[in-house]
Amino acid sequence: MGDKPIRLRFMLGIDICDLSEIRTKYYQLSKSAKHLPKSIGKKPHERYVFQLDDRYWIWEWAKKGTDIKSTNIYKLYNQLLSFIKETDIDGIRSLQRNDIFDVDIKEEENYIKYKVVPTVYQPAFDSLRNFVREVHCAVIEKNIVEVSIIFENEQLRRYKYLNYIYEKYRYLRYGRVKDIETFRIHIDSQTMNDSKKYFTFEKIYSNSHDITYDTIHSNPSPPERKVKYYFMDYYHPIVFINTSNHAMSESDNNHDLWKWEYIPFIEYRKRPFKFGTKSRKDIDREFPSLFTKLKNYIK
């Protein structure tokens, strides 16, 4: 993005069954820790901490003269505790709209309100070389939005020794090294504020495969995949990039991995990618293959 300042957003999904009590505990910083502020130093520091099941810890530095009940971690602790208690006998939450990621991005400018635009999640370590460059949403029919995602590359993992050959092939065949994947969002225009939307992932459905796979080109069965999650409201269905060759689905197959969060409808100056309305046909015309160039040259 050149010298443009951007904001990266991350997401990690965590399953929670139990919380420990929040408590005060001293934490010894590692001797190898570098670039720490002088105010922190290397001595033990007090922190507020609680544990999620037996896997995760959430904590915040304690500050002198601060009541623990006024801290962010105390508020978060009570929110999670309340969330867990709101279950029925079978352990299933009985809240409404539990398919919506209830997030607060009020500090952002929602300049594209009331249009169907998805939010995309991609495993963070895959996006180091295969990051998203552009997201395009084109209304190709009255109730169909075609979404095309342009990635920087398509680095193989399981067959990484073929990366060089694969890049050369893609350049000759498609006129680009960038990877482009397209899916569609189908809308029931009579119930725009309801959840009656579904995806179609032609030849790019990941099924249950995760990021270690790089040759997945499945078709979903049935071909219509109901939207599973929404971001903020029913106008923003969520899609998960699940494999190294960017096969995707409505579900997260890399649950324990940090993910980059791509939100096309936030204020444009802070997006780490470009957002547009080009159709897949328009995008493909920008990348003529070598054979097309030769054909046009001969003509």
Secondary structure, DSSP 8 states (H G I E B T S, - for coil): -TT------EE-----S-B---EEEEE---TT--S--TTT-SS-EEEEEEEETTTEEEEEE--TT--GGGSHHHHHHHHHHHHHHSB-TTS-B--TTTTEE----TTS--TTTTS---EEEEETTTHHHH-EEEEEEEEEETTEEEEEEEES----STTGGGHHHHHHHHHHHHS-SSEEEEEEEEE-GGGTTSS-EEEE-TT-B-TT--TT-----B--SSS-EE---EESSTT-BEEEE-STT--EESS-S-TTS-EEEE-TTS-GGG-SSEEE---HHHHHHTS--HHHHHHHHH-
